[in-house]
Amino acid sequence: MLSRRIAYVFLFICCAGISFAETPNPLPWANPWDVGLDYEYVNAAFSDLAGEVENKSGPGGVGMIIKDGKIVARRAVGNMQTQMMSRGSDGDIVYTPAQQPMMEMTIFDMASVTKAVACTTSIMLLVERGQLDLDATVASYIPTFGARAKDQVTVRQLITHTSGLPAWFPFYTLFIDRQDVYRQIDEALSLSYKPGDKRIYSDLGFIMLGRIVEVISDERLDVFTRDNIFEPLGMEDTMYLPDLQHRLRTAPTEYDLMRDKELKGIVHDENTRAMGGVSGHAGLYSTVNDLAIFAQMLLNKGEFNSVRIFKEETIDLMLKRQIAEGPRKKGSGFLQSREQLIGWWGMDDKLTLHGGGGLPSTSAFGHQGFTGTMIWVDPEHNCAAILLTNAVHPKRAEASKPSLFRAFYINVSKALVGEKVNILEP
C-alpha cells in the first residue's frame, strides 16, 4: 500500500509539471506592514484556518490576500485529500485514509463562484458590446422560455435572483443532456413567486444566463469564457472540463455512486454533470493565483497587465445595488445581510461579517461556492481575499464551511481595520 502511494505522488508531480518549491506569482509580493496591514491578524487568518482544519471543518485549503496590487500572503494548510474512495462489495462507499498535502497551486472546483467569475462576467461583456439588454425579457432572446407565463421575466431579474424561478430542481435524476435540461425549464417549470417580489437564490436563473450567453455568442460557455476572459488575462488554470494534466492537481470532492468514481476534476454539482460539465451556475475550476488576477482586474476597473476586459463604466454598473430592502428581507435567509449587485453579493451597511465571509467596506463584493470556495474584493481598501477549500471532501455532511470562512475573513478584516468589525455570532 505504501509503495502504491509513493508511486501515485511521483506520478502526480511528474504529470502535473509543478514544483513544491516554485509557485508562479501573478503579482509582486509585499510584507503586510508595507501596505498597512496588521501582520498578526494576517498570520491569525491562516493559523485559525489551520485550527479549523484540525477541528475537521474541512480537509484543507489555500488562502491568498492581495493589497495595493501586491500579494501579502499565500499559504496552503491541511490536505487536499484525506480519504481514498471506492465502492465496496456491498455497494457502499469505502473510505480508506490517504493523505495528500494541500499545495498553493491546487486547482479547486469553484461551484457557485462560477456564477460570478464566469457567467456574470460573460453577461456583462455582452452588455458592454451592445448585444444584450439587461432589462429585456429572457423570452426576447429565447422565445421558448416564455411558456407557462414566464414571458415577462427579464435578464436583470435572472442575474439578481428575483426572477420567480425556483431555487433548484433535480434535473440530474431525469436527464443526461443539457438540451433536455433547457427544455424542462422552458416547458415544464412555472414561476414560484411574482418576479421582483423577493430574492430567492436560484441555480436555475444562472443556468438560463449561461444559455443566453451561448445563444447570443453562438459559442458554448466554456469556449466563450476561455477566449474572452481567461486566456486574455493569463488565467491558465481556470477552465471548465479540466484535462488530465490539470485534474492531477485538482482537489477531490466526493464519490459519485452514479458514475462509480471519485470526483476529481469531474464537477461536483449534479445538475452541471447532467449538462456535460458546463453551465452558468457551476462547473468552473481555478486556483488562488488565477483568482488574484481576476480580482486585481476588477480592482483596476477592468484592466490587468495592459489587457482591458471591461470599460470602467461597465464595472461601475455591475457593482451598483440592484434591489430594495423589502425583496432582500423576504428572500433567501443566508443572503439577508448581503446586498444584491449584478451577479455578485455586496456588504450591508452594517458591514456584517459571519460564516458568509466579507470584507469591511460597503463597496466590498464577493461570492461563495458549495464546495467551500469564496472570493471577496474590497475597492475601498484596494484589497482582495480568496479562500479555496474542498470542504465537502470526503463527505459534504461533515463539512463546516462557515467555520472555515469565518476563521479566514474575520481576521483579514481585522488586519485591515482592527477590532472595529461587526461580527455576527454563529
N, C-alpha and C positions, 0 to 999 in steps of 0.2 A: 504493500500500500504506500509506504514512504517513497519508494523509488518511482512509483507512478506519479506521485505529487511533484517530485523534483522534476520529472520529465515534463509534466504539464506546465510548470512555471518556466522552464527553459524554453519550451515551445512558445509560451505567451510572450516572453521577452523578444525572442528572435522574430516571430511573425509580426508583432506589433511595431517593431523597429523603433523602440523607445529606450531611453536610458533612465535609470533611477536617479542618476547624478545630475542630469541636464534636462530641465524643463524649459521650453521656449517662453519668452517673456513678451507679451503683446504691448506692454507699456514699460517705461523705466521704473526703477524702484526708488522708494524714499523711506526714511525712518519715520515712524509715527510723529515724533516731536517736530520733525522738519515741516510737517504740513498741519500742525496744530491739533494733533490727536493725542489723547492721554494713552500712553503705551501700556499702562497697567490694565485698562479696560480692553485694549486690543488683545493683550495676552489672555485676559479673562474670557474673551469671546471664544477662544479655542480651548482653553482649559475647561471651561464649563461645558462646552460641546463634548469634549472627551469624557467628562464626567457623566453626561447623559448617555454616551455610548456604553460606558461601564455599567450604567443602570439598565442597559438593554432597550433604550428608547429607539435604537436603530443600530445597524452593524458598523456604520462609519459614515464619513462624509468629507467633503472638500469645501473649504470656505475661502473667499477672497474679498479683500477690502481695497477699494481704489479711492484715492482722494487727490484732487487737483491734477488729474491726468497721470497719476503715478500709482504703482502697486505698493500698498503699505504692508500687506500681509497676504500670504497664500500658503495654506497648510492643509495637509491631509491627516485625518485621525481615524483610528479604528481599522476596519477591514471592509473590502468591497464584497467579500464572500465569507460567510461563516459556516455554510452548510452545502454539501453536495446533495442534490435532489434527484430521486429516481422513483420509478413505480415498483412497488413490491409485488410479490407473487399473489398477494390477496387483492391487488388492485389499488391499494392505498399508497400515498406518497411516503417514501422512506427518506429520512433526513440523516446524513452522516457528517459529523463535524469535519470541516476542512477550511482552514483559514487562508485567505489570500489578502495581503495588505492593501489598504487603500493607497492610491497614488494621486499626486496632484494633477496628472493628465488622464485620470479615469474619465470615461465617457458615461453619461447618465441618460436614462430615459426621462425626458423632460415632462411627460404627462401634460397637464393643462398649461404649463408655461408655454407650450406650443401656441395656445390661443393668442398670447401677447406677442411673442417673438416672431413667429412665422405668419399666422393668419392676420392679425391686426396690421402688421407691417405691410403685408401684401394688399390688404384692403386700402390702406392709406396711400400706397403707391398708385393704385388705380384712381383714387380720388384726386390726387395731385396731377395725374395725367389727363384729367377730364373724362375718363372712361366710366366713372361710377359716381352716382349722386347718392349720398347717404340718406337723403330724405325721399328718394324714390321708393316705390314699393318693390318688394322682392319679386313679385309676380311680373313686374315690367322687364325683369331680366330672365326669370324662369317662370313662364306662364303657367306651367302645371302646378306650381306651388299654390296657386290661388284657390285650389279646390277646398271644400269644407270651410268656406268663409274665411280663408286666410289671405284674401286678396288685398287687404288694406295694411298688412304688416310691412313696415319699412326696414331698410337695411340698417338704419341707425338703431332701431329697436332690437334687431338681432344682436348688434355689437355692444349694446348696453344691457342685455339680459332683461329687456322689458317687452319682448315680442308677444308674450302669451303662449309660446311653445312650452311643452312640458320640460322639466329639468333633464329627464333621461328616459330612455326606452331600451330594453334588452334586444337590440337588433341581432346580436350575435347568436341568439338562440334560434333564429329563424333563417338568417341569410349568411352567405359567404361571398357576396358580390356587392360592390359599392352602388351599382345602379339599382339593385333591389332595395338597398337602404334608402336611397333618394326617392324611389317610387313609394315606399312605405310612408315616408314623411309627407309626400305630396298627396297621396290618395287616401291614406288611412288615418292620419293624425289630425285631430281638431285642436283648436286653441284651448288652453286650460283656464285662461283668465283674459280680461279685456286688455289689449295692448296698451302699454303705458301706465297701467294701474299700479303695478308693483314690479320689483326686480326679483325675478326668480332665476338664479344661476342655472344656465342651460347649456349642456353639451350640444343639444340639437341645433341651437342657434348658430353655433360655430361650425357645425357640420355643414349647415347651409351657407355660411360665409365662405368656407373653403370651396364649396361648389360654385358660388358666384365668381370667385377668382378664376376658376377653371373655365367657366362659360365665357367670361369676358376675354381672358387671355388666350383661350384655346390651347392651354397647357395644363398638365396635371400639376397639382400644388407643389409637389416635391421638386419638379423641374423649374417652376416659376420662382420659388424661393431660392433655389440654388443659383440660378442665373441672374437674378435681380437683387439679391440681398447678400447671401453668404459668400459666394465666390468674389464679388467685388470688394467686400470688406476683408477678405482674407481669413474667413472663419472656416478653416479647413476641416475641423472635426464636428461641424454642425450639419446635420442632414436627416432626412428620412431614410429608412431602409439601409442601415449601415452594412457595408460589405464585410467580408470575413476579417480583414486586417483590423478594421475598427471594432468589430464585435469582440475580438480577443481582449481588448482593454475596456470593454463595457461592463459596468456593474450589473450583475444579475438581479432579477426581482423575485418572482415566484415560480412555481412549477405549474404548467398548464396541462391538466388531465385530458382536455380535448385534443391537444396536439401531442400529448405524451412526451413533453420535453421541457427542459428548463428554459425560462425566458431570459436569454442573454443576447441582447441585440435584436430580440423579437419584441415588439411593442407590448407593454403590459396591459393597456386598455383593451378590453374585449371587443368593443364596437369598432375600434380602429383596426384590430386584427381582421374583423369581418369585412372591412373595407380595403383590405390589401396592404395595411400598414401606413396609409396616407390619408390624413383628414385635417380639417381646420381646428379640431378640438384637442387632438393628441397625436403622437407619433414622432415628434422631433427628438433628436439626440444632440447633446452638446457637452462642452466642458466649461470649467470656470474661466479658462483663458479666452475662449471664444465669446462667452457672455460678457466678459470685461470689454472686449472690442465693441460689442453691441451696445453696452451701457455707455461707454465713452462716446460713441456716435450720437446717442441721444443727448448726453450732456453737452456735446459740441453742436447741438441744434441741427443734426442731420448729416454731419461730416466726420470722417475718420481717415487719417493718414492720406489726406488730399483726395479722398474719394467721397463724393457727395451722394448720399442716398435720398435725402429729403431736402426740400426748401425749409428754411426756418419757420415760415408760417404754417407749414404742414405739421411740424412738431407742436407748435402752439395750439393748433386746432385739436390735435389728438389729446392733449393734456388738459383741455377745458372740462369742468364739471358738467355732467350731462343730465342728471335727473334731480328732481326736488326731494326734499326730506321725506315727504309722505310715501312715495313709492319705495324709497330706500328702507324706511322703517317697517313697511308692511311685507317686505320680501324676505329673502334668504337670511336666516338669523346670523350665520357666520360672517356675513358681509355688512351687518348693520353699523359697524364702526368704520366703514370704508366708503368713501365717495366713489362714484362711478365716472370714470373717464371713458374715452373711446377705446374699448378693449382692455384697458388697464384699471386697477383699483388705486384710489388716492387716499391719503390720510384724512381723517376727520379733523375738525377744528380743535379738538382736544388733544390731538397728536397721540392717540391711544396706541400703546404697544401691548401685544399679547401673543398668543400662540400663532397668530397670522403674520408675525413679523412686523416690519415697518421701520421707518427712519424719521427723525424728529423735525420735520417741517411740513407745512401744509402743501408744499409743492412736490413732496415725495410721492412716488408711484411705484407699484410693483404687482407681482402675481405669484401664485404658488401652484404646485402640481401635486397630484395624488400620491405619486411615488415617493415624495419627500424632497422636492425641489423648490427653490424660491429665489427670486431676484427683486431687489429694491434699488431704486435710483432716486437721488435727492439733489435736484438742481440748486437749491438754496445753499447747501453745503458743498456743492461740486463733488459729490461722493456717490459711490455705489457699493452695495454689499450683496454678495452672491453666496448662497449655501446650497450645495447639491448633495443629496443623500439618496440612498436606495433603501429607505426606511421600511419598505414593505417586504424586504428580504429577511428571512425566508418565508414569513407569513405576515400578511397585512394586519391580521388581528393582533399581532404582538407589537406593532409599531406605536410609538408615541411621538408623532411628528410635531405637535405643538410644543413639546418639551425641547426638542432639538432647535426649533425656530426661536423660541424664547431665549434659550441659552446664548444663542449667537447674536440675535438682532438687538436685544436689550443692552448687551454690553457694547455693541458697535455704536448704538445711540448715545450711551453714556460716554464713550470715547469722544464723541462729537460735542456734546453739550453738558456733560457732567450729570449730576444726580437729578436734575430738573426734567425728568421724563415721567409721563403719565402711564403707569404700568397697571393694566387690568389683571388682577389676580386670577388664577385658574378657578 
